Amino acid sequence: MYSNGNNEPNVWKGVVAGAIGGVVASWVMEEFQAAWMKVARHRQSQNGSNETENSNEEPATVKAAEKVSETLFDHSLQNDEKGWAGNAVHYTTGGTSGAVYGLVAEFAPAVTAGAGVPFGTAIWLGIDEAAVPLLGLAKGPTEYPVSTH
């Protein structure tokens, strides 16, 4: 049965609910990563390790925002613009991924199996592990420690 109760897909409901879910998931992801990195830095300091190899590297979202800004607007982002521009890329990607999930779920409810974890895993692999390195926004997945993924 479809989400609107009459055996027909409700495209707008799926897209809007998915987009909202994607934005919320993007926020949760950001908060989790911040906590994870805080713990990792604490553990490194306790172990006397000084692994800062990737800490000076700009996030892929900022690099993507810079490319969009330069390509579409012929504008180089200033340092004070990079934070919000990177966030715009992050939340747009999450919202769009969620909207696609919601749309697909309306027509193929099987995609919601496992609370959408297989779909989310496919999105992560496709975007973060494949597209981002292929676009030159980050090094390949094997060049980062597992804890970064």
C-alpha positions as CSV (number, residue, x, y, z in Angstrom):
1,M,0.0,0.0,0.0
2,Y,1.3,3.5,-0.8
3,S,1.7,6.2,1.7
4,N,-1.5,8.1,0.8
5,G,-3.7,5.0,1.5
6,N,-5.3,4.8,-2.0
7,N,-2.7,2.5,-3.7
8,E,-1.3,5.3,-5.8
9,P,2.1,7.0,-5.2
10,N,2.0,10.5,-3.7
11,V,5.0,12.0,-5.5
12,W,5.1,15.3,-3.6
13,K,4.7,13.7,-0.2
14,G,7.6,11.4,-1.0
15,V,9.8,14.1,-2.3
16,V,9.1,16.6,0.5
17,A,9.3,14.0,3.3
18,G,12.5,12.6,1.8
19,A,14.1,16.0,1.4
20,I,13.3,16.9,5.0
21,G,14.6,13.6,6.2
22,G,17.8,14.1,4.1
23,V,18.4,17.5,5.6
24,V,17.9,16.1,9.2
25,A,20.2,13.2,8.4
26,S,22.8,15.6,7.1
27,W,22.7,17.5,10.4
28,V,22.9,14.2,12.4
29,M,25.9,13.1,10.2
30,E,27.6,16.4,10.8
31,E,27.1,16.2,14.6
32,F,28.3,12.6,14.7
33,Q,31.4,13.4,12.7
34,A,32.2,16.3,14.9
35,A,31.9,14.1,18.0
36,W,33.9,11.3,16.3
37,M,36.7,13.6,15.4
38,K,36.8,15.1,18.9
39,V,37.2,11.6,20.4
40,A,39.8,10.7,17.7
41,R,41.9,13.8,18.5
42,H,41.7,13.1,22.2
43,R,42.9,9.5,21.6
44,Q,45.7,10.7,19.4
45,S,46.8,13.2,22.1
46,Q,46.8,10.5,24.8
47,N,48.8,8.2,22.5
48,G,51.3,10.9,21.8
49,S,50.4,10.8,18.1
50,N,50.4,13.9,16.0
51,E,48.4,12.8,13.0
52,T,47.4,16.0,11.3
53,E,47.9,14.8,7.7
54,N,44.3,15.6,6.6
55,S,43.4,18.2,9.2
56,N,44.6,21.1,7.0
57,E,42.8,19.8,3.9
58,E,39.6,21.7,3.0
59,P,36.4,19.6,3.2
60,A,35.1,18.2,-0.1
61,T,31.9,20.3,0.4
62,V,34.0,23.5,0.4
63,K,35.9,22.4,-2.7
64,A,32.6,21.7,-4.4
65,A,31.2,25.1,-3.4
66,E,34.3,26.8,-4.8
67,K,34.0,25.0,-8.1
68,V,30.3,25.9,-8.3
69,S,30.9,29.5,-7.4
70,E,33.8,29.9,-9.9
71,T,32.0,28.0,-12.7
72,L,28.5,29.5,-12.4
73,F,29.2,32.9,-10.9
74,D,32.8,33.6,-11.9
75,H,33.4,34.3,-8.1
76,S,36.2,33.0,-6.0
77,L,34.9,32.3,-2.5
78,Q,36.5,34.4,0.3
79,N,37.5,32.7,3.5
80,D,34.4,34.0,5.3
81,E,32.1,32.5,2.6
82,K,33.6,29.0,2.7
83,G,31.8,27.8,5.8
84,W,28.2,28.6,4.7
85,A,28.9,27.6,1.1
86,G,30.3,24.2,2.2
87,N,27.2,23.8,4.4
88,A,25.0,24.7,1.5
89,V,26.6,21.9,-0.6
90,H,26.4,19.5,2.3
91,Y,22.7,20.1,3.1
92,T,21.7,20.3,-0.6
93,T,23.3,17.0,-1.3
94,G,21.6,15.5,1.8
95,G,18.2,17.0,0.9
96,T,18.5,15.9,-2.7
97,S,19.5,12.4,-1.8
98,G,16.6,12.2,0.7
99,A,14.2,13.6,-2.0
100,V,15.3,10.8,-4.4
101,Y,14.8,8.2,-1.7
102,G,11.3,9.6,-0.9
103,L,10.4,9.6,-4.6
104,V,11.7,6.1,-5.2
105,A,10.0,4.8,-2.1
106,E,6.6,6.0,-3.4
107,F,7.0,3.8,-6.5
108,A,9.1,1.0,-5.1
109,P,8.4,0.6,-1.4
110,A,10.9,-2.2,-1.3
111,V,13.6,0.5,-1.2
112,T,12.6,1.2,2.4
113,A,13.7,-2.3,3.5
114,G,16.1,-2.2,6.4
115,A,14.9,1.4,7.3
116,G,16.6,2.6,4.1
117,V,20.0,1.6,5.3
118,P,20.9,-0.2,2.0
119,F,19.8,2.9,0.0
120,G,21.8,5.2,2.3
121,T,24.8,3.0,2.0
122,A,24.5,3.1,-1.8
123,I,24.3,6.9,-1.7
124,W,27.4,7.1,0.6
125,L,29.4,4.7,-1.7
126,G,28.3,6.5,-4.8
127,I,28.9,10.0,-3.7
128,D,31.5,10.0,-0.9
129,E,33.6,7.1,-1.9
130,A,33.3,7.3,-5.7
131,A,32.1,10.7,-7.1
132,V,34.0,13.0,-4.7
133,P,37.4,11.4,-5.6
134,L,36.6,11.2,-9.3
135,L,35.7,14.9,-9.3
136,G,39.0,15.7,-7.6
137,L,37.4,16.9,-4.4
138,A,39.3,14.5,-2.3
139,K,41.8,11.7,-2.5
140,G,40.6,8.1,-3.1
141,P,39.0,6.2,-0.3
142,T,42.1,4.0,0.3
143,E,44.2,7.1,1.1
144,Y,42.3,7.9,4.3
145,P,42.3,5.9,7.5
146,V,39.1,3.9,8.2
147,S,38.2,6.2,11.1
148,T,37.8,9.0,8.5
149,H,35.1,7.1,6.6
